[in-house]
Amino acid sequence: MRKATVILLLLAFCNIVIMSQGYTSITSNKRYKTFQIGAIGSLDMCFRTLENKERESSVQSIIDSRNNTETFKFGYSGGLGFSMNVTEHFGMETGILYTNRGYETRLMNYIYITPDPSLPEQGRSIYNYNFIEVPVKANFFAGRNKVRFFCSFGINTNILVAQNETFVKKYADGRTEYDVFKTDFDFQKVVFSGSLAAGLDIKFNNYLNLRVYPTFSHQFGKFMDAYISEYLWNTGLTAAFYYGWY
């Protein structure tokens, strides 16, 4: 009886050691971190798409006029991202970003009946719309080296928090003045957009990696829902620095 008990204890101990060794081996061979948190920033080219909702020629004339006088502006985004990687090649990501979007008018020449050097010779308007953005993205990775190909697609929730117009005035003596006005246009406060991205994921060590990728985002919810529907879009270069664990 005593010998049988000793044998059973030895077998149980060996089984625990084998399971422990197997578990250690799986953990040490894991090539990715399940959770990652990082800082994200981008520089973007921003503009808008206009839609003739009523299909009327007079409305189309307004759209044509705006397309001739308005152009893209530079915007930006910055914030935090949180990723959960399911495998080495697939993961999900969310976060919170502060973004600047919009567009501007082309530089226009002012002609006065009576020349006045105190008045600007040229001017343009910059329309700024600032959002809190919450993305939900699916991430895909290809390769097993330190530099891998990365792509993603997702849906962004954009919450409008501020809007303003910057009026830029240029004078004959070379001066440039900027006047900022708060605006209150009847835009949608919450609008959704789709995003696409593709680039490189660079692994520095087991914990740190950098993603650099061009991205494109376009609203599929109307930012302005009137006789002219307006959708904002942006494209640019994004950099994200991540720390991973587990």
JOJOTA-V776727 format. One record per pair of residues at least 6 apart in sequence whose C-alpha atoms are under 6 Angstrom apart, sorted by the first residue. I is the first residue (numbers start at 1). J is the second residue. D is the distance in whole Angstrom. If there is no record, write none. Layout:
I_J_D ; I_J_D
This chain:
32_88_6 ; 33_244_5 ; 33_245_5 ; 33_246_5 ; 34_84_5 ; 34_85_5 ; 34_246_6 ; 35_83_6 ; 35_84_5 ; 35_244_6 ; 35_245_6 ; 36_82_6 ; 36_83_5 ; 36_243_5 ; 36_244_4 ; 37_81_6 ; 37_82_5 ; 37_242_5 ; 37_243_5 ; 38_80_6 ; 38_81_5 ; 38_241_5 ; 38_242_4 ; 39_79_6 ; 39_80_5 ; 39_240_6 ; 39_241_5 ; 40_78_5 ; 40_79_5 ; 40_80_6 ; 40_239_6 ; 40_240_4 ; 41_77_5 ; 41_78_4 ; 41_238_6 ; 41_239_6 ; 42_76_5 ; 42_77_5 ; 42_237_6 ; 42_238_4 ; 43_76_5 ; 43_236_6 ; 43_237_6 ; 44_74_6 ; 44_75_5 ; 44_76_5 ; 44_235_5 ; 44_236_4 ; 45_73_6 ; 45_74_5 ; 45_234_5 ; 45_235_5 ; 45_236_6 ; 46_72_5 ; 46_73_5 ; 46_74_6 ; 46_101_6 ; 46_102_6 ; 46_233_6 ; 46_234_4 ; 47_72_5 ; 47_102_6 ; 47_103_5 ; 47_232_6 ; 47_233_6 ; 48_231_5 ; 48_232_4 ; 48_233_6 ; 49_230_6 ; 49_231_5 ; 50_229_6 ; 50_230_5 ; 51_228_6 ; 51_229_5 ; 52_228_5 ; 53_227_5 ; 53_228_6 ; 69_105_6 ; 69_106_6 ; 70_104_6 ; 70_105_4 ; 70_106_6 ; 71_104_6 ; 71_105_6 ; 72_103_5 ; 73_103_5 ; 73_104_6 ; 75_100_5 ; 75_101_5 ; 76_99_6 ; 76_100_5 ; 77_98_6 ; 77_99_4 ; 78_97_5 ; 78_98_6 ; 79_96_6 ; 79_97_4 ; 80_95_5 ; 80_96_6 ; 81_94_6 ; 81_95_4 ; 82_93_6 ; 82_94_5 ; 82_95_6 ; 83_92_6 ; 83_93_4 ; 84_91_6 ; 84_92_5 ; 85_91_4 ; 89_140_6 ; 89_141_5 ; 90_139_6 ; 90_140_5 ; 91_139_5 ; 92_137_6 ; 92_138_5 ; 92_139_6 ; 93_136_6 ; 93_137_5 ; 94_135_5 ; 94_136_5 ; 95_134_6 ; 96_133_6 ; 96_134_5 ; 97_132_6 ; 97_133_5 ; 98_131_6 ; 98_132_5 ; 99_130_6 ; 99_131_5 ; 100_129_6 ; 100_130_5 ; 101_128_6 ; 101_129_5 ; 102_127_5 ; 102_128_5 ; 102_129_6 ; 103_127_5 ; 104_125_6 ; 104_126_4 ; 104_127_6 ; 105_124_5 ; 105_125_5 ; 107_123_6 ; 107_124_5 ; 108_122_5 ; 108_123_5 ; 109_121_6 ; 109_122_5 ; 110_121_5 ; 110_122_6 ; 120_169_6 ; 120_170_5 ; 120_171_4 ; 121_170_6 ; 121_171_5 ; 122_170_5 ; 123_168_5 ; 123_169_5 ; 124_167_6 ; 124_168_5 ; 125_166_6 ; 125_167_5 ; 126_165_6 ; 126_166_5 ; 127_165_5 ; 128_163_6 ; 128_164_5 ; 129_163_5 ; 130_161_6 ; 130_162_5 ; 131_158_6 ; 131_159_5 ; 131_160_4 ; 131_161_5 ; 132_158_6 ; 132_159_5 ; 133_157_6 ; 133_158_5 ; 134_156_6 ; 134_157_5 ; 135_155_6 ; 135_156_4 ; 136_154_5 ; 136_155_6 ; 137_153_6 ; 137_154_4 ; 138_152_5 ; 138_153_6 ; 139_151_6 ; 139_152_4 ; 140_150_6 ; 140_151_5 ; 141_149_6 ; 141_150_5 ; 142_148_6 ; 142_149_5 ; 146_202_6 ; 146_203_5 ; 147_201_6 ; 147_202_5 ; 148_200_6 ; 148_201_5 ; 149_200_5 ; 150_198_6 ; 150_199_5 ; 150_200_5 ; 150_201_6 ; 151_197_5 ; 151_198_4 ; 152_196_6 ; 152_197_5 ; 153_195_6 ; 153_196_5 ; 154_194_6 ; 154_195_5 ; 155_193_6 ; 155_194_5 ; 156_192_6 ; 156_193_5 ; 157_192_5 ; 158_190_6 ; 158_191_5 ; 158_192_6 ; 159_189_6 ; 159_190_5 ; 160_189_5 ; 163_183_6 ; 164_181_6 ; 164_182_4 ; 164_183_5 ; 165_180_6 ; 165_181_5 ; 166_179_6 ; 166_180_4 ; 167_178_6 ; 167_179_5 ; 168_177_6 ; 168_178_5 ; 169_176_6 ; 169_177_5 ; 170_176_5 ; 187_223_6 ; 187_224_5 ; 188_223_5 ; 191_221_5 ; 192_219_6 ; 192_221_5 ; 193_218_5 ; 193_219_4 ; 193_220_5 ; 194_217_6 ; 194_218_6 ; 195_216_6 ; 195_217_4 ; 196_215_6 ; 196_216_5 ; 197_214_6 ; 197_215_4 ; 198_213_5 ; 199_212_6 ; 199_213_4 ; 200_211_6 ; 200_212_5 ; 201_210_6 ; 201_211_4 ; 202_209_5 ; 202_210_5 ; 203_209_4 ; 207_243_5 ; 207_244_5 ; 208_242_6 ; 208_243_5 ; 209_242_5 ; 210_240_6 ; 210_241_5 ; 211_239_6 ; 211_240_5 ; 212_238_6 ; 212_239_5 ; 213_237_6 ; 213_238_5 ; 214_236_6 ; 214_237_4 ; 214_238_6 ; 215_235_6 ; 215_236_6 ; 216_234_6 ; 216_235_4 ; 217_233_6 ; 217_234_5 ; 218_233_4 ; 219_231_5 ; 219_232_6 ; 222_230_6 ; 222_231_5 ; 223_230_5 ; 223_231_5 ; 224_230_5
